[in-house]
Amino acid sequence: MTTTSHRPHSPAPAVKSDPVPTRTTATARVFAVLRIAFGLTFLWAFVDKVFGLGYATPAGKGWIDGGDPTAGFLGKGASGPFENFYHSLVGDFWVTPLFMLALAGIGLALTLGIGMRIAAISGTLLYLMMWTAVLPPDNNPVIDDHILGAITLVALAMVAAGNVWGLGRKWSQLPIVQRYSWLR
C-alpha cells in the first residue's frame, strides 16, 4: 500500500546566480565614444593623406597631388628587422590604394558602428604591421600605441560597441549580416 503525502509541493528555492554582468548605460556610452574617437582617427589619417593638409602628410604632398601616402613611412620611417620588407613595398601599385581603402573603411565602420568584426580584424592587422615597421618601439621594448590600438579595436568588437550611438543594431538586422555573422 502506498501513502501519498498531502503536503503541498513547493519548488526548490531558485539559486540566485550572477550571470555575466550587463553593461550599464554609462559603460556602453564610454565604449561608443571610444569607438567613434578611434573611427575619427582613421578617417582623419585618410583625409590628411588624400589632401596633404600639413599634419602627418606634408602640405601639397597628398595623394590627390600625386604624392604617395605610404612612401614616407615605409620608405624613410621603417626600421628594425622588417625594414627591408617594408622598403620593398614602396611604389608597388597595390600598396597605396589598399592602405587608403583600409584607412577609409576602418574609419567609416568604427564611426558608424557597422562591420565591427571586420573593422577590428583589419584594424588590428594594420596596427600590427605599423608596429612591426618600427621595431623596437621608441619608448617601450614591446608595447606602444599600435598594440594598445589593436587591443582596443578587439575589445570594441567584443562588446558590440556599434550598438550604442551607432548603426550596429540596424546593421545586424540586414539579411546578409544575419546569414553571415562574421559581417557584424
Residue pairs with C-beta under 8 A, 6 or more apart in sequence:
23 31
23 159
28 161
28 163
28 164
29 164
29 165
31 156
31 159
31 161
31 164
32 113
32 161
32 164
32 165
32 166
33 165
34 152
34 156
34 161
35 110
35 111
35 113
35 116
35 156
35 161
35 162
35 166
36 110
36 111
36 165
36 166
38 110
38 123
38 149
38 152
38 153
38 156
39 106
39 107
39 108
39 109
39 110
39 111
39 112
40 107
40 111
41 107
42 103
42 104
42 106
42 107
42 110
42 123
43 103
43 104
43 107
43 108
43 111
44 107
45 56
45 103
45 107
46 100
46 103
46 104
46 107
47 53
48 55
48 56
48 57
48 62
49 56
49 57
49 62
49 63
49 69
49 100
49 103
50 62
50 63
50 64
50 69
50 100
51 57
51 62
51 63
51 64
52 58
52 59
52 60
52 61
52 62
52 63
52 64
52 65
52 67
53 59
53 62
57 67
57 69
57 72
58 67
60 67
61 67
62 69
63 69
63 96
63 100
68 90
68 91
68 96
69 96
69 99
69 100
70 89
70 90
70 95
70 96
70 99
71 90
71 91
73 130
73 133
74 86
74 87
74 89
74 90
74 95
74 133
75 87
75 90
77 133
77 134
78 86
78 87
78 133
78 134
79 133
79 134
79 135
80 132
80 133
80 134
80 135
80 136
81 132
81 135
82 132
82 133
82 135
83 133
86 133
89 95
102 122
102 126
105 119
105 122
106 119
106 122
106 123
106 126
108 114
109 115
109 116
109 118
109 119
110 116
110 119
110 123
110 153
110 156
110 162
112 162
112 166
112 167
113 161
113 162
113 163
113 164
113 165
113 166
113 167
113 168
113 171
114 162
114 166
114 167
114 168
114 171
115 171
115 183
115 184
116 156
116 157
116 160
116 161
116 162
116 168
116 184
117 157
117 182
117 183
117 184
118 182
118 183
119 153
119 157
120 153
120 154
120 156
120 157
123 149
123 150
123 153
124 150
124 153
124 154
127 146
127 147
127 149
127 150
127 153
128 146
128 147
128 150
130 146
131 137
131 144
131 146
131 147
131 150
136 142
137 143
137 144
138 144
156 162
160 168
160 184
161 168
162 168
162 171
163 169
163 172
168 184
171 177
171 184
172 178
172 184
176 183
177 183
177 184
